[in-house]
Amino acid sequence: MVAFAYSAGDAVTAVDSGKRALEILGSESSELKQIPVVIMSSENVPTWISRCMEEGAEDFLLKPVRPSDISRITTRMLH
């Protein structure tokens, strides 16, 4: 899995996991802490999903992602 996170210099940084994206965004300025993180994985491990949510993920998507998943998240995050 590859996730992308914005660093303080507004550069896009590739990271190897959603957990790492949460770490990067959480350690940066307060503005970056406002960026929602959605984890997407094919691993359906409840303890891992719970940990990601506890550490600040906005949502978790299981692969394969359906269009309805994207619609649900987009609607929720934009309103």
C-alpha positions as CSV (number, residue, x, y, z in Angstrom):
1,M,0.0,0.0,0.0
2,V,1.2,3.5,-0.7
3,A,-0.3,6.6,0.8
4,F,0.3,10.2,0.1
5,A,0.7,12.9,2.6
6,Y,1.3,16.6,2.4
7,S,4.3,17.8,4.3
8,A,4.8,21.3,5.8
9,G,6.4,22.5,2.5
10,D,3.2,21.5,0.6
11,A,5.1,18.8,-1.2
12,V,3.4,15.4,-1.7
13,T,5.3,12.7,0.1
14,A,4.8,9.0,-0.7
15,V,4.6,6.9,2.5
16,D,4.4,3.2,2.8
17,S,1.3,3.0,5.0
18,G,-1.7,4.9,6.2
19,K,-0.3,4.7,9.7
20,R,2.8,6.6,8.6
21,A,0.6,9.2,6.9
22,L,-1.2,9.7,10.2
23,E,2.2,10.1,11.9
24,I,3.4,12.7,9.4
25,L,0.2,14.7,9.4
26,G,-0.2,14.5,13.2
27,S,3.4,15.7,13.8
28,E,3.1,18.7,11.5
29,S,1.5,22.1,12.1
30,S,-2.1,22.3,13.4
31,E,-3.3,23.2,9.9
32,L,-2.1,19.8,8.6
33,K,-3.8,18.0,11.4
34,Q,-7.1,19.1,9.8
35,I,-6.4,17.0,6.7
36,P,-8.7,14.0,6.8
37,V,-6.9,10.6,6.4
38,V,-8.8,7.7,4.8
39,I,-7.0,4.4,5.1
40,M,-7.6,1.9,2.2
41,S,-6.4,-1.7,2.6
42,S,-7.3,-5.2,1.5
43,E,-6.5,-6.4,5.1
44,N,-9.7,-6.8,7.1
45,V,-8.2,-7.0,10.6
46,P,-10.5,-5.4,13.1
47,T,-7.7,-4.6,15.6
48,W,-5.7,-2.8,12.9
49,I,-8.7,-0.9,11.7
50,S,-9.6,0.2,15.2
51,R,-6.0,1.3,15.9
52,C,-6.0,3.4,12.7
53,M,-9.3,5.0,13.7
54,E,-8.1,5.7,17.3
55,E,-4.9,7.3,15.9
56,G,-6.9,9.8,13.8
57,A,-8.0,8.2,10.6
58,E,-11.3,9.6,9.4
59,D,-12.4,6.4,7.7
60,F,-11.3,3.0,6.6
61,L,-12.1,1.4,3.2
62,L,-11.7,-2.2,2.4
63,K,-10.5,-3.1,-1.1
64,P,-11.9,-3.5,-3.6
65,V,-13.4,-0.1,-3.2
66,R,-16.9,0.4,-4.6
67,P,-18.1,3.7,-6.1
68,S,-20.7,3.9,-3.3
69,D,-17.8,3.9,-0.7
70,I,-16.2,6.9,-2.4
71,S,-19.6,8.7,-2.6
72,R,-20.3,8.1,1.1
73,I,-17.0,9.4,2.2
74,T,-17.0,12.4,-0.2
75,T,-20.5,13.4,0.9
76,R,-19.6,13.1,4.6
77,M,-16.4,15.0,4.4
78,L,-17.7,17.8,2.3
79,H,-20.7,18.5,4.5
